[in-house]
Amino acid sequence: MSRIESLLSGVLPDLGASEVGLSPLPMRPEAASRAPAAPANSVEVFQGASAPATPPARPARAREGNGFDFGVGGAFPPRPTGSLKEQVKQGALLLEQTQAAAFSVTLDKGTAMDTYARKQLGHLDPSPPIPGAPTSLTDYASSIPGVSAREAYAAFVGNPELLFGAAGISLRPAASALTDGARLFLEEQGPPPVWAPITVKLNETQRTVHITTLDGHPLRGTNQFIFEDDGTGGTRIRQYSAFQGSSPATSVGLALMDPIERQHDIWRAVHGQLHEMLRPR
């Protein structure tokens, strides 16, 4: 498994491949190396300078049957991005949502937290990567033989709790299916527990799912899923992830844990669960 530094789940929409240079990243033999973490309590304010290129892309182990792999590029490890005022805002919201997540996972599994989550989500704005700032990129890929792209897209949209549940993540509020414009917290059990807010944009015609982070997410970022027919009756899934640090908590997370490894595990589990649901028996 490749190890590259970032934060929690890199989920989220509206940033297509062309918008941040998300061209497919090369897949090369695995190398296990760790980039140095940023100081735990530093605040870095983006001034418009470009970041140096990262080392060559490093893929993950393939999951049996679906060929899961990934490549990385751009600026690693992701650093806190934005003005000091913006980083303070994001850090405060992250703390507030972490407290709610702790309450949710330890004390309240019922509808009261779903009601609270809906209210909180209504106040949050999208927080995609800041254009021109150093951005971390990951290109995930997997395949589902014998299943059309239309079927795979429908299964992804129709089973979010099952798919994210395979990675140990719950949805707040509960969602039996993804809908265009939906706002959700991805609830990570931890430690530490995290509520990572996202919004979803769907395009059934093009079979794409865009996920964009909202204020208070550990990352500023987007994920774009593309479901394509592979020409032999199966589906090729491409997932383009672009993210930056949202606050000084990014550096803290890099110093204390391995959140990028967790991010890879989350998407490996989601891709793998979709494959297990649909693969011909």
C-alpha positions as CSV (number, residue, x, y, z in Angstrom):
1,M,0.0,0.0,0.0
2,S,1.4,3.4,-0.9
3,R,1.7,5.9,1.9
4,I,1.2,9.5,1.2
5,E,0.1,12.1,3.7
6,S,-3.4,13.8,3.8
7,L,-6.4,13.8,6.0
8,L,-9.3,11.5,6.6
9,S,-11.7,10.8,3.8
10,G,-11.0,12.9,0.7
11,V,-14.3,13.2,-0.3
12,L,-16.0,15.7,-2.7
13,P,-18.4,17.7,-6.5
14,D,-18.3,20.2,-9.1
15,L,-14.6,19.9,-9.8
16,G,-14.1,17.9,-13.0
17,A,-10.9,16.5,-14.2
18,S,-10.2,19.5,-16.4
19,E,-10.7,22.0,-13.5
20,V,-7.6,21.0,-11.5
21,G,-5.6,19.1,-14.1
22,L,-7.0,15.7,-13.0
23,S,-5.6,13.8,-15.9
24,P,-5.1,10.1,-15.3
25,L,-2.1,9.5,-13.1
26,P,0.4,6.7,-14.0
27,M,0.2,3.4,-12.1
28,R,3.6,2.1,-11.2
29,P,4.9,-0.7,-8.9
30,E,4.2,-0.2,-5.3
31,A,6.7,1.6,-3.1
32,A,6.2,2.0,0.7
33,S,7.6,5.4,1.6
34,R,6.3,8.2,3.8
35,A,6.5,11.9,3.1
36,P,7.5,14.0,6.1
37,A,4.7,15.5,8.1
38,A,4.3,19.2,8.5
39,P,4.9,20.6,12.0
40,A,1.9,19.8,14.2
41,N,0.9,23.4,15.1
42,S,2.0,25.5,12.1
43,V,-0.3,27.8,10.2
44,E,0.6,28.1,6.5
45,V,-1.1,30.8,4.5
46,F,-1.2,30.3,0.7
47,Q,0.5,33.2,-1.1
48,G,0.1,32.0,-4.7
49,A,3.4,30.2,-5.1
50,S,3.4,26.9,-6.8
51,A,4.5,23.7,-5.0
52,P,7.2,21.4,-6.3
53,A,6.2,18.3,-8.1
54,T,5.9,15.1,-6.1
55,P,7.7,11.8,-6.6
56,P,6.3,9.4,-9.2
57,A,2.8,7.9,-8.5
58,R,2.6,4.8,-6.3
59,P,-0.3,2.4,-6.7
60,A,-2.1,0.4,-4.0
61,R,-2.4,-3.4,-3.9
62,A,-5.1,-4.7,-6.2
63,R,-8.2,-6.1,-4.5
64,E,-9.0,-9.5,-5.7
65,G,-11.3,-9.4,-8.7
66,N,-11.7,-5.7,-9.3
67,G,-8.2,-4.6,-10.1
68,F,-8.3,-1.7,-7.6
69,D,-5.3,0.6,-7.9
70,F,-4.3,4.2,-7.6
71,G,-1.7,6.8,-8.5
72,V,-0.8,10.0,-6.8
73,G,0.4,13.4,-8.0
74,G,0.4,17.1,-7.3
75,A,1.5,18.4,-3.9
76,F,2.1,15.9,-1.1
77,P,1.7,16.1,1.8
78,P,-1.4,18.4,1.6
79,R,-0.8,21.6,3.5
80,P,-3.3,24.0,5.2
81,T,-4.5,26.3,2.4
82,G,-6.2,29.7,2.4
83,S,-5.9,32.9,4.4
84,L,-5.3,32.8,8.2
85,K,-8.9,34.0,8.7
86,E,-10.2,31.2,6.5
87,Q,-8.1,28.5,8.2
88,V,-9.3,29.7,11.6
89,K,-12.9,29.5,10.4
90,Q,-12.5,26.0,9.1
91,G,-10.7,24.9,12.2
92,A,-13.4,26.2,14.5
93,L,-16.1,24.4,12.4
94,L,-14.1,21.2,12.4
95,L,-13.8,21.3,16.2
96,E,-17.6,21.9,16.5
97,Q,-18.4,19.0,14.2
98,T,-15.9,16.7,15.9
99,Q,-17.7,17.3,19.2
100,A,-21.0,16.4,17.5
101,A,-19.4,13.3,16.1
102,A,-18.2,12.2,19.5
103,F,-21.7,12.6,20.9
104,S,-23.1,10.7,18.0
105,V,-20.9,7.7,18.2
106,T,-20.9,7.4,22.0
107,L,-24.4,8.5,23.1
108,D,-27.0,8.9,20.4
109,K,-27.7,6.6,17.5
110,G,-31.2,7.8,16.9
111,T,-33.1,10.3,14.8
112,A,-32.2,13.3,17.1
113,M,-28.7,13.4,15.7
114,D,-30.0,13.2,12.1
115,T,-32.2,16.2,12.8
116,Y,-29.2,18.1,14.3
117,A,-27.1,17.1,11.3
118,R,-29.6,18.4,8.8
119,K,-29.7,21.7,10.6
120,Q,-26.0,22.0,10.7
121,L,-25.5,21.0,7.1
122,G,-27.9,23.8,6.0
123,H,-25.4,26.4,7.2
124,L,-22.3,25.1,5.5
125,D,-20.8,26.3,2.2
126,P,-18.9,24.2,-0.3
127,S,-15.1,24.2,0.2
128,P,-13.5,22.9,-2.9
129,P,-9.7,23.3,-3.5
130,I,-8.6,26.9,-3.8
131,P,-7.6,27.5,-7.5
132,G,-3.9,28.0,-8.0
133,A,-2.9,26.6,-4.6
134,P,-0.9,23.4,-4.2
135,T,-3.3,20.5,-4.6
136,S,-2.9,16.8,-3.8
137,L,-4.3,14.5,-6.5
138,T,-5.2,10.8,-6.4
139,D,-6.6,8.8,-9.3
140,Y,-8.3,5.6,-8.1
141,A,-9.5,2.9,-10.5
142,S,-11.3,-0.4,-10.4
143,S,-13.4,-2.6,-12.7
144,I,-16.5,-4.8,-12.6
145,P,-16.6,-7.4,-15.4
146,G,-19.9,-8.4,-16.8
147,V,-21.8,-5.4,-15.4
148,S,-22.8,-2.4,-17.5
149,A,-21.8,1.1,-16.5
150,R,-25.5,2.0,-16.2
151,E,-26.0,-0.8,-13.6
152,A,-22.9,0.1,-11.7
153,Y,-23.8,3.8,-11.5
154,A,-27.3,2.9,-10.3
155,A,-26.0,0.6,-7.6
156,F,-23.5,3.2,-6.4
157,V,-26.2,5.9,-6.1
158,G,-28.7,3.5,-4.6
159,N,-26.6,2.0,-1.9
160,P,-24.5,4.6,-0.1
161,E,-25.0,3.3,3.4
162,L,-23.9,-0.2,2.3
163,L,-20.9,1.1,0.4
164,F,-19.6,3.5,3.0
165,G,-20.5,1.1,5.7
166,A,-17.9,-1.3,4.2
167,A,-15.3,1.2,5.3
168,G,-16.8,1.7,8.7
169,I,-18.4,5.0,7.9
170,S,-22.0,6.0,8.7
171,L,-24.1,8.7,7.0
172,R,-25.7,11.5,9.0
173,P,-28.5,12.0,8.3
174,A,-29.2,8.4,7.2
175,A,-29.6,8.1,3.4
176,S,-31.0,5.1,1.6
177,A,-29.9,6.6,-1.7
178,L,-27.8,9.5,-3.0
179,T,-29.9,12.4,-4.5
180,D,-28.7,15.4,-6.5
181,G,-27.8,18.2,-4.1
182,A,-27.8,16.0,-1.0
183,R,-25.8,17.2,2.0
184,L,-24.4,14.6,4.3
185,F,-21.9,14.1,7.1
186,L,-19.6,11.1,6.7
187,E,-19.3,9.8,10.3
188,E,-16.0,8.3,11.1
189,Q,-15.9,6.4,14.4
190,G,-12.3,7.3,15.1
191,P,-10.5,7.8,17.3
192,P,-10.9,10.6,16.9
193,P,-14.5,10.6,15.7
194,V,-15.1,12.9,12.8
195,W,-18.1,14.4,11.0
196,A,-16.9,15.1,7.4
197,P,-19.5,17.2,5.6
198,I,-20.1,16.8,1.8
199,T,-22.5,17.7,-0.9
200,V,-23.4,15.4,-3.8
201,K,-24.1,16.3,-7.5
202,L,-25.4,13.5,-9.8
203,N,-25.4,13.3,-13.6
204,E,-27.3,10.2,-14.7
205,T,-26.8,10.9,-18.4
206,Q,-23.0,11.0,-18.1
207,R,-23.0,8.5,-15.2
208,T,-20.9,10.7,-12.9
209,V,-21.0,11.4,-9.2
210,H,-19.4,14.5,-7.8
211,I,-18.7,15.0,-4.1
212,T,-17.5,18.3,-2.7
213,T,-16.5,19.0,0.8
214,L,-18.4,21.5,2.9
215,D,-17.1,23.9,5.6
216,G,-15.5,22.2,8.5
217,H,-14.3,19.1,6.6
218,P,-10.7,18.1,7.5
219,L,-9.9,18.7,3.8
220,R,-10.9,21.1,1.1
221,G,-11.6,18.8,-1.8
222,T,-13.6,17.0,-4.5
223,N,-14.1,13.5,-5.7
224,Q,-15.4,12.8,-9.2
225,F,-16.6,9.2,-10.0
226,I,-16.9,8.2,-13.6
227,F,-18.6,5.0,-14.6
228,E,-17.6,3.9,-18.2
229,D,-18.4,0.8,-20.3
230,D,-15.2,-1.0,-20.9
231,G,-16.2,-2.3,-24.3
232,T,-16.5,-5.9,-23.3
233,G,-19.7,-5.8,-21.2
234,G,-18.1,-4.6,-18.0
235,T,-17.5,-1.3,-16.2
236,R,-14.4,0.7,-15.6
237,I,-14.7,3.1,-12.6
238,R,-12.4,6.1,-12.4
239,Q,-12.3,8.3,-9.3
240,Y,-10.4,11.6,-9.4
241,S,-9.6,13.1,-6.0
242,A,-8.3,16.6,-5.5
243,F,-7.7,18.0,-2.0
244,Q,-5.9,20.5,0.2
245,G,-5.6,21.0,3.9
246,S,-8.4,23.1,5.3
247,S,-6.9,24.3,8.6
248,P,-3.9,23.7,10.9
249,A,-5.7,20.5,12.0
250,T,-4.3,19.0,8.8
251,S,-0.7,19.3,10.1
252,V,-1.8,17.9,13.5
253,G,-3.4,14.9,11.8
254,L,-0.3,14.2,9.7
255,A,1.8,14.3,12.9
256,L,-0.4,12.1,15.0
257,M,-1.9,9.5,12.6
258,D,-1.8,8.1,9.1
259,P,-5.0,9.7,7.6
260,I,-3.9,9.3,3.9
261,E,-3.6,5.5,4.5
262,R,-7.1,5.6,6.0
263,Q,-8.3,7.5,2.9
264,H,-7.0,4.8,0.6
265,D,-8.6,2.1,2.8
266,I,-11.9,3.9,2.6
267,W,-12.0,4.0,-1.2
268,R,-10.6,0.5,-1.5
269,A,-13.5,-0.7,0.6
270,V,-16.1,1.3,-1.3
271,H,-14.8,0.1,-4.7
272,G,-14.5,-3.4,-3.3
273,Q,-18.0,-3.5,-1.9
274,L,-19.6,-2.3,-5.1
275,H,-17.7,-5.1,-7.0
276,E,-18.9,-7.7,-4.5
277,M,-22.5,-6.5,-4.8
278,L,-22.5,-6.7,-8.6
279,R,-20.0,-9.3,-9.8
280,P,-21.5,-12.3,-11.6
281,R,-21.8,-15.3,-9.3
